[in-house]
Amino acid sequence: MKNFASEVYGKLRERYGVPPVALHFSNTLELLIATMLSAQCTDKRVNIVTETLFQKYKTANDYATSINLADDIKSVNFFRNKALHIKATAQILVEQYGGEVPDAMDGLLKLPGVARKTANVVLVTGFNKIEGIVVDTHVRRISNRLGVSKEDNALKIERDLMSCFEREVWSKIPNLFIALGRDVCTARSPHCELCILSSICPSSRSKSA
């Protein structure tokens, strides 16, 4: 499986290079907030919201003491719950971390509304620390189609990916899978005939059989 994973990575790098981070941010606090907002919401919508949000909210204390946060993010999905989580998280940052975002997995996972996916994004993108592999809907779908994981649970998919791919490429796999998912390996109608992985992908072979 490692040889297959290596070939997958090589072909995706050949096709997509190093895809940029989709979310817009200028510091780790903004990265954390943007990533929390992105749950079940498009990056495009989040970037529209944060363009003005980040001008208004500069510090963790700004979020912790806000009375209008829900209104300021109301165009994202589940904005009320996200506002509650962001405020609670900001309060912890102020009280326990001097307003800074923790740079360790255990600290991030203690923040309200922060699961392993968000923690991985913050660690690798904000602190260049690689402790796992980000698993979103694109990564889940493509992992299953490629056969590198048969799981549906994000934690189990992450475990499978970590065992298949070399650690030095863990941070690159999610963005490459996302690029593939948005380009040709879409949820409803994958364009296997256009995919750079069509010759090695088991789902592509079964489709054409």
C-alpha positions as semicolon CSV with decimal commas, in nm:
position;residue;x (nm);y (nm);z (nm)
1;M;0,000;0,000;0,000
2;K;0,291;0,236;0,068
3;N;0,412;0,199;-0,291
4;F;0,062;0,274;-0,418
5;A;0,035;0,576;-0,186
6;S;0,371;0,703;-0,307
7;E;0,256;0,678;-0,669
8;V;-0,068;0,860;-0,584
9;Y;0,125;1,140;-0,417
10;G;0,370;1,170;-0,706
11;K;0,095;1,194;-0,966
12;L;-0,103;1,449;-0,765
13;R;0,205;1,666;-0,713
14;E;0,272;1,646;-1,086
15;R;-0,080;1,764;-1,162
16;Y;-0,149;2,015;-0,884
17;G;0,189;2,120;-0,749
18;V;0,147;2,265;-0,400
19;P;-0,210;2,397;-0,374
20;P;-0,239;2,713;-0,164
21;V;-0,430;2,730;0,164
22;A;-0,784;2,835;0,075
23;L;-0,867;3,025;0,393
24;H;-0,747;3,383;0,432
25;F;-0,570;3,478;0,755
26;S;-0,273;3,679;0,880
27;N;-0,202;3,519;1,220
28;T;-0,277;3,203;1,416
29;L;-0,582;3,350;1,590
30;E;-0,738;3,437;1,256
31;L;-0,648;3,091;1,125
32;L;-0,819;2,928;1,423
33;I;-1,134;3,139;1,386
34;A;-1,152;3,088;1,009
35;T;-1,108;2,713;1,046
36;M;-1,381;2,694;1,310
37;L;-1,612;2,889;1,079
38;S;-1,533;2,659;0,785
39;A;-1,700;2,354;0,939
40;Q;-1,981;2,253;0,701
41;C;-1,934;2,580;0,514
42;T;-1,743;2,669;0,200
43;D;-1,405;2,838;0,224
44;K;-1,530;3,100;-0,019
45;R;-1,813;3,200;0,215
46;V;-1,580;3,201;0,516
47;N;-1,337;3,432;0,337
48;I;-1,619;3,673;0,258
49;V;-1,722;3,681;0,623
50;T;-1,371;3,710;0,767
51;E;-1,278;3,996;0,536
52;T;-1,480;4,228;0,758
53;L;-1,472;4,014;1,074
54;F;-1,095;4,035;1,105
55;Q;-1,106;4,412;1,070
56;K;-1,341;4,434;1,367
57;Y;-1,196;4,162;1,591
58;K;-0,821;4,185;1,648
59;T;-0,762;3,992;1,971
60;A;-0,899;3,692;2,157
61;N;-1,049;3,932;2,409
62;D;-1,245;4,101;2,130
63;Y;-1,418;3,771;2,057
64;A;-1,459;3,681;2,423
65;T;-1,637;4,006;2,507
66;S;-1,840;4,049;2,188
67;I;-2,218;4,081;2,211
68;N;-2,270;4,087;1,833
69;L;-2,055;3,798;1,714
70;A;-2,347;3,585;1,598
71;D;-2,475;3,870;1,383
72;D;-2,128;3,928;1,242
73;I;-2,102;3,569;1,118
74;K;-2,467;3,500;1,043
75;S;-2,408;3,412;0,676
76;V;-2,209;3,098;0,766
77;N;-2,381;2,769;0,843
78;F;-2,466;2,706;1,210
79;F;-2,359;3,058;1,300
80;R;-2,522;3,059;1,644
81;N;-2,338;2,750;1,766
82;K;-2,015;2,870;1,607
83;A;-2,047;3,206;1,781
84;L;-2,091;3,030;2,117
85;H;-1,790;2,807;2,054
86;I;-1,571;3,094;1,936
87;K;-1,658;3,308;2,238
88;A;-1,595;3,020;2,478
89;T;-1,268;2,937;2,304
90;A;-1,159;3,301;2,314
91;Q;-1,229;3,317;2,687
92;I;-1,002;3,017;2,743
93;L;-0,731;3,172;2,527
94;V;-0,747;3,491;2,734
95;E;-0,760;3,318;3,072
96;Q;-0,514;3,033;3,013
97;Y;-0,289;3,127;2,721
98;G;-0,245;3,502;2,743
99;G;-0,465;3,549;2,438
100;E;-0,245;3,327;2,222
101;V;-0,339;3,010;2,036
102;P;-0,182;2,697;2,189
103;D;0,066;2,517;1,967
104;A;0,002;2,163;2,087
105;M;-0,265;1,910;1,996
106;D;-0,381;1,849;2,352
107;G;-0,428;2,219;2,418
108;L;-0,620;2,278;2,097
109;L;-0,851;1,981;2,152
110;K;-0,960;2,129;2,486
111;L;-1,102;2,435;2,310
112;P;-1,481;2,434;2,254
113;G;-1,572;2,355;1,896
114;V;-1,220;2,239;1,807
115;A;-1,194;1,878;1,692
116;R;-0,890;1,701;1,549
117;K;-0,946;1,831;1,195
118;T;-0,932;2,194;1,309
119;A;-0,640;2,124;1,540
120;N;-0,441;1,964;1,257
121;V;-0,507;2,263;1,030
122;V;-0,391;2,509;1,295
123;L;-0,082;2,309;1,386
124;V;0,048;2,249;1,035
125;T;-0,053;2,582;0,880
126;G;0,003;2,808;1,178
127;F;0,294;2,642;1,355
128;N;0,445;2,408;1,093
129;K;0,388;2,116;1,329
130;I;0,283;1,789;1,168
131;E;0,100;1,557;1,405
132;G;-0,161;1,412;1,170
133;I;-0,355;1,452;0,846
134;V;-0,653;1,680;0,801
135;V;-0,964;1,483;0,701
136;D;-1,252;1,675;0,545
137;T;-1,530;1,562;0,308
138;H;-1,300;1,562;0,003
139;V;-1,029;1,364;0,182
140;R;-1,286;1,114;0,311
141;R;-1,438;1,061;-0,035
142;I;-1,110;1,027;-0,222
143;S;-0,952;0,805;0,042
144;N;-1,244;0,565;0,000
145;R;-1,237;0,577;-0,379
146;L;-0,865;0,514;-0,391
147;G;-0,899;0,233;-0,141
148;V;-0,640;0,373;0,099
149;S;-0,913;0,364;0,362
150;K;-1,245;0,185;0,377
151;E;-1,354;0,375;0,686
152;D;-1,613;0,651;0,720
153;N;-1,500;0,779;1,059
154;A;-1,256;1,069;1,023
155;L;-1,022;0,948;1,297
156;K;-0,997;0,603;1,141
157;I;-0,940;0,752;0,795
158;E;-0,664;0,969;0,936
159;R;-0,504;0,664;1,096
160;D;-0,513;0,476;0,765
161;L;-0,365;0,769;0,572
162;M;-0,088;0,811;0,827
163;S;0,005;0,446;0,783
164;C;0,006;0,470;0,400
165;F;0,185;0,797;0,337
166;E;0,529;0,901;0,458
167;R;0,523;1,155;0,741
168;E;0,699;1,422;0,536
169;V;0,401;1,446;0,299
170;W;0,122;1,438;0,561
171;S;0,076;1,814;0,546
172;K;0,045;1,810;0,166
173;I;-0,200;1,521;0,120
174;P;-0,517;1,708;0,230
175;N;-0,473;2,001;-0,009
176;L;-0,386;1,764;-0,295
177;F;-0,694;1,551;-0,228
178;I;-0,906;1,865;-0,201
179;A;-0,768;1,992;-0,533
180;L;-0,849;1,658;-0,696
181;G;-1,195;1,653;-0,540
182;R;-1,282;1,999;-0,664
183;D;-1,129;1,941;-1,006
184;V;-1,247;1,600;-1,126
185;C;-1,323;1,361;-0,839
186;T;-1,648;1,531;-0,746
187;A;-1,904;1,376;-0,514
188;R;-2,187;1,310;-0,759
189;S;-2,024;1,279;-1,100
190;P;-1,651;1,204;-1,092
191;H;-1,480;1,268;-1,425
192;C;-1,256;0,963;-1,420
193;E;-1,163;1,007;-1,785
194;L;-0,993;1,336;-1,693
195;C;-0,826;1,219;-1,373
196;I;-0,451;1,179;-1,352
197;L;-0,508;0,879;-1,123
198;S;-0,744;0,696;-1,359
199;S;-0,486;0,433;-1,453
200;I;-0,426;0,327;-1,092
201;C;-0,752;0,412;-0,915
202;P;-0,959;0,100;-0,835
203;S;-1,283;0,300;-0,850
204;S;-1,200;0,419;-1,201
205;R;-1,137;0,065;-1,322
206;S;-1,459;-0,066;-1,173
207;K;-1,653;0,219;-1,333
208;S;-1,524;0,143;-1,680
209;A;-1,558;-0,234;-1,646
